Amino acid sequence: MAETSIKEVARRAGVSLGTVSNVLNGKQTVAPQIRQRVLDVIEELGYVRNDSARHLRAGRSHTVAIVVLDVSNPFFTDMVKGAEEVVEAAGGMLVVCNSGEDAARERRHLGALEQQRVRGLLITPVDSGGHKRLERLIKRGIPVVLVDRGSGQPDRCSVAVDDILGGRLAAQHLVECGHRSIAFVGGPFSIPQVADRYSGAAAALAEHGGIELRKVQTRTLSVTAGSEAGQQLCALPKAKRPTAVFCANDLLALGVLQALTTAGLRVPQDVAIVGYDDIDFAAAAAVPLTSVRQPREQLGRTAAQLLLEEADDPQRHGHRHVVFQPQLVVRRSTASTKS
């Protein structure tokens, strides 16, 4: 069935294209009886305006896109929720794209979004390298804000959390609990958040001297990857097994917890665990997880606000780099080993 056109609406209503356009845009210059006639024809024909095409012609869209690393991770779900709240309040729509921690997939998303000429882009990039697609979007006048990632560049805003401090908080807590053999579970290290959390933990342990930080790299930041890492740790002889594990996110920590429990090890008596993000599942785990909390929804809200400010007034907008401070939330998965 052919799609009804605005020309057909105008013909059936006996008015000009401009009159139909004025009715669709809610302008008050159309007489009430003519407006009603046009609306009746629209209803009869089932006409739906093609906003995408209209926005492309005008060079402006009400659609904001957000590209996240893993849409199945509750951390990003909460971040999207915060961004959506701001975008919808401004009369826009938020479209969510999932890179799945895959750089090639991320590039495909950015290419499609560039063609759609979205109003702006929020993105947590897969890696820290330069991104030609992002540069092209910015040159086209499409605002780009990095979320959960520092920018370090003057031509775009960013909203992030101090992940080096977060790593320090986790490691310092484990040291204070009496641990001297600690593993870091996370990866890939091409993701800056992972590298920063490890660096922060390593720096904290270096200050105490003689404390081992074993690196257990994972392919992804998922529960499955955490379970695989946990199985590796369980296979070690007790004398070589770390007494504590710091995971790059809560999903990994939940996987490690699962593997340790399956192997008959007790948390925290045999192995303590610290996660990162403090998603809702952390507190609800069989053994509630100690975790480094990030302001998930606030990250999304702040990023969206910066994006809309730039989209509305690019000439007066000043790029800003907002950094939030993480907080350690202590629960039962860590306990002091000191007598």
N, C-alpha and C positions, 0 to 999 in steps of 0.2 A: 504494500500500500504506500503510495507516494506521500511524502510529508507535506502538510499544508504550509503554504508560504504566506508571508505578510501581504503580498499582492492579492492573493485570493481573499484574504480577510477584507482588504480595502474594497475589492470589487463587489463582494457580497453585501457589504455594509453601505455601499454607495458613497464612500468618502475617499479622501486622498491618502497616500502612504504616510504623509506627515501627520495626519490626524490620528491614524492608528498608532504611530510611533509615540505621539503625545499621550495617548490613552495608556499605552504600555509603560511609559515612564512616569505616570502619575501626575502629569502636568494639569493645572486647573484651567487652562485656556480653552478647553473643549466644553461645549454646552452639555448640560446633564443628559438631555434626551439622546444626543448623538453619542455621548460616551456609553450610555446604556446599550444603544444599538450595536456599537462595536463590541462591547463585552458579550452581548448575546451571541453574536456571530463567532467570536473566539470560542465560546463555550460549545456552540453547535458543531463547529468544525474540529474542535479539539486541538486548536493551534497552541504550540509551545514555542516560545521565543528561543532562538539559538544564541544564548549569552556568550558562548565560547567564541563564535565567529564575530559577534559584535565587539567583544573586548579586544580581539585580535586587530580589528579594523581601527579601533580607538587607541591601540597600543597600551591598554591598561586592563588588568584583570582584578577580580576580587578574590582570586584563589591564591592562597599561600601554601607552599609545599614544605614538608619537613622530611628529611632523609635520616633515618636512624640506623644504628648498627645491627640491632636485633629486636624486631617487633615483638618477639615472644618473651623478652626480658621485661618484667614488671617495672624496672627502673625507667625504661624508655616509654612504657605505657603511661606512667605517671607524668613524665616530662611532657609527652604529647598532650595529655589532659590539661596541663597548665597552659600550654601554648594555644590550644583550641579555645579555651575560655576567653582569652584576650582577642583572638582573631574573630570569633563569632560575635563578641560584644561590639566589635567595630564594623559589623555587617559583612564580614568575609567568610570564607570557607577554608578549612585546613585539609590538605590532601597528604596522606601519610605514605611514604615509600620506605621499603626495607632493603638495605644493602646486604644484609646477611653476612656482614664482615667480609664481603667480596668486592674488591676494587673494580673489577670489570663490570659487575652488576651496578655498582654505584655510578660509573660513567654512563651506562645506558640510561639510568634514571635521569641523570642530569641533562643528557642530550634530549630526552623527551620533554623535560620541563622547560628547557630553553625554547623548544619549538612552540610550546604552549604559552610562552611569555607570561609566566606566573608573576604575581605582584611582588613576590619576594621568596627567598629560600632560607630555611633554617636547616642546618646540617651538622651531624657529628661524623666527620670524615673517617674513612677506614684507616688511613695512615697520615703521617705528618708531612709527607712530601708535597711539593708544589702541585697544584691541580689545574691543568689548562682549562678544563670545563668551568671551574669556578671563576677563573680569570675572564673567560668569555662572557659569563653571565653578568659580572660586574661591569665590563665594558659596554654591555647592552643597556646598562642603567638599572639592572635588576638587583636590589639589595640582597646581600648575603650576610647572615649572622651565624657564626660557629657556636654550637651549643655543646656544653660539657667538654669544651676544648678551647684553650687559649689561642688567640690569633697571632699576636706578635707582629701584625701587619697593620699599617695605617689606613688601609682602604676598606676595612670591614670591622664590624663589631664582633665581640665574642663574650660569651658567658660561660664561666668555668668554675670548678672547685679546686682548691689547692690540694692536688693529689699527693704531692711530695709530703706535705704536712700530714695528710691522711695516713700515708705509709708509716710515718714516724710515730703517730699516735698508736697505731696497731702494734708495732714492734716494741715500743716503750712499755705498753701495757703487758705484753707477754714477758718482758724482762722483769717487770715489777711482780709478776706472778711467779717468778723463780725459774723460768725456762732459759736454758742455755744452748739448746739445739732446736732450731726453728727452720721450717721449710716455707718457701714462697711458692704458691701454686698460681699460675696464670700464663696467658699468652693469647695470641702471638705478641711478641714484644714490639712489633711494628706499630701497634696501637699505643699512642702516647700515654694514655691513662695507665696502662699496664706497666710501662717502663717507669713512669713517675712514681707509682705506688711502690714498686720494687726499690727504686733509688732512695725513696724516703725511709723505707724499712732498713735498707743496708746502711745508710748513713747513721741511723739511730743505734744500730747494733755495733757499728764501728767505734762509737764513742765509749762503749762498755768494754771492748776488747775481749778477744777469745771466744766470742759467741758465733757459732756457725750459722750461716743462712744458706740453706740448700735450695737451689733453683729447680723447680719442677715445671717445665714448660708444657703448655697445653695448646692444642690446635685451635680451640674456640673457647669462648667464655660461657660454656653451657653446663648444665647438670651432668650430662653424659661425660664431658671432658673432665669434670671434677671427680666423678666416680672412677674414671680410668686412672687419674693421678692418685686418688686414694688407694686404689689397688696396688699401685707401685710402692707406695709407702708401707702398706701392710705386708708386702712381700719381703721387706728388709728385716734382717735379724734385729731383735729387740735392742741390742746394744748400739745399733747404727740408726735406729728409727728416730726421727725427730719427735720431741715431746710436744711440739706445738706447730700449727700450720696457719699461715696467713694467706688468705685467698684474695685474688684480684677483684672478685665480686661475690655476691651472695649465692648466685646459682652454682658457681664452682664449690663454694663452701657447703652447700646442701648436698652436692654430689660426693664430696669427701666424707661428710657425715654419714651418708648412706653406705659408702664402702667400708668405713671403719666399723660401723654398727654390724654390718653383715659379717665382717671378719671376727666379731666378738670382742672388739676393742671398746673400751669405755671412754666416753667424752664427758667431762674433761680429764678424768682420772688417769687415763693412759695417754691420750693425745688431746690437747686443747685446740680450738678452732676459732679464728677471727675471720669474718667476712667483710664485705664492703658494699655499700649502697643503702643498707638497712631497708630493704623491701619488706612488705608486709609478711611474706613467707618466713623471713628471718626470725621474727618473734614467735611465729606459729609452728616452728619446726619441733620435732620430737624432743630434741634438746635445744631450747631457744638459743639462737646464735648471738654472740657478741659481734657487733658490726660497726663499721665507720659510716655514719649517716651523712647523706647528701640531701640538700633541699630539692628534691626531685621536681615537684610541681613549680616551685619558685624559679628553677632554672628555665623551664619552658615559658612561664609567664614573662620573665624579664627579657628573654631573647625575643619573644613576639612583640613586646612593647618597643624594643629598640628597632626592630625591623619595620614596624608600622610608622614609627617616627620618621625614619629615613624615607620610606615610600611616600609619605604624605608631604614631606618638605625636605627634599634631598639637598637643597642649597644651604639651608640653615642647620642641617643635622651635623652634629659632631660625633665621630666614631668613638665608642667607649669600650673598655675591656673590664668587665665586671668579674670579680673573683670572690666566691663565697668560701667560708671557712667550714671544714668538716667537723663532725663531733663524734666522739667514741661513745657507743651505747653498750654498756657491759651487761651481759646476761650469763646464763648457766654454762655455756660452752667453754668458758675460761674460768679457772679457779686457781688460787694460789697453791704452789707446790712447796711453799716454805712451811716449816714446822712451827 
